[in-house]
Amino acid sequence: MKKILLTMLVFVSATLGMQAQPQDRTDGEYRLVTAERTEFNRHWFLQLQGGAQYTLGEAKFDKLISPNVQLGIGYQFSPVIGVRLQANAWQSKGGWPGYEQARDPQYTPYIKDYKYKYVAPGIDVMFNLSNLICGWNPKRFFNVTAFLGGGANIAFDNDEANEIGSHLKNLDDYELQYLWDGTKVRPFGRAGLDLDFRVSDAVSIVVEGNANIIDDHYNSKKAGNPDWYFNALLGLKINLGKTYKHYDAVYEFIPFPPKPQPKPEPKPEPKPAPKAKPLTVNVFFTINRTEIRDSEIPALTELLDYMNQYPKSVVEITGYADKDTGTTIINDRLSVGRAAAVKAYLTERGIAEDRIIADAKGDTVQPYETPEENRVTVCFAEEK
């Protein structure tokens, strides 16, 4: 267990060294591989809203207020442009002045209001003005989005207006000249603003106001100009999926070559004993990994025993990565990390750093025939 914990510490240290540039290293330098950046992700979004509608007409303001709901699903193509399919529905209202007077002149005239239902599916093109003017910022708390669109208004249940009309059908001057019954489908146009208040990456609170223009026949009254209704909505916008991806800066550590040691003054010595035979040890790694596996400990133990038995021995550690997987940048990083892991294993067990020469070849050199064999750190030890 202790060996496993030490191996994990070596891996974490090497990984952190590849991500952040420390300020206190004197044994090498860090090279920026990839700068920090944030990229926009295209994504779907869902809107659920409810509120009130005001239908332009001849009645007091509060008499022309109706409940209103809206469901929308959209796709954000860029930080500025999006498209939304929406369905706005519930009811609209109208008012006809002089109702009782028209039925009987002795009555005091007053305004009769009436309601009717509708469903209005449509499509909107949306423009994020905040990103357009101020630049894209995925963490911005407040965004303003304008939209333009249109669709089909499907109106029905106009019974209350028809009841009024039935009392006035014998009058020549009544204003409900566009009475309709059954179900009517009319085109409409719309424009409006969404005010988004960001709660998290996935959820925003949306306040929406939109104005809708439709044919004069919509409210059954003949006015000689298009009819209008206005919606004020409050709800949620839910992003489906990640809206952006952030990449931290990546640095690669390049160690300085070891300083040459001064040669000692020659002294007359007896004939030196024969040098030990050089030792080559291979430490193999898993794909895209730099941690030392338990299966490689026997090979490292053999190398460690050799270094302890021959105090004058020096080991050259060279890290490699197979060229069949990954990119050149990733393989460079992997080869450096693999050499660093073996070096750390030796130094933590008493081998002086000046007896270790660490190098990395990335995928530019493939010492063996198969990709699995090229995920390796080759250790060549010999007595100097």
JOBELQUI-V16073 format. One line per field, one symbol per residue. phi: phi as a letter, one per 30 degrees, with the letter a starting at -180 (. if undefined). A space follows every 10 residues. Layout:
# JOBELQUI-V16073
phi: ???
This chain:
# JOBELQUI-V16073
phi: .ddddddddd ddddddddcb cdccdcclbc cdcbddabcd cdadbbbbbb lbbccdacad eddccbdabb bbbbbcdaec cbbbcbbcak abbbbbdidd dddaeddddb cccbbacabb dabbccbddd dddcjdbdcd dbbcbcbbaa lbcccahcdd dddddddcdc cdcdcddceb bibbcbdbcb albccccdca dcbbcccbbb cbcbeedeci cdciaddbbb ccbbabccdc jdcabccddc ccdcdddddd ddddddbdbd eddeddddbc bcccbdeibb dddddcdedd dddddddddc ecdbcccbcb bdddbicddd dedddddddd ddddedddcj ddddcbccbb cicdbcdbdc edddcbcccc cadd
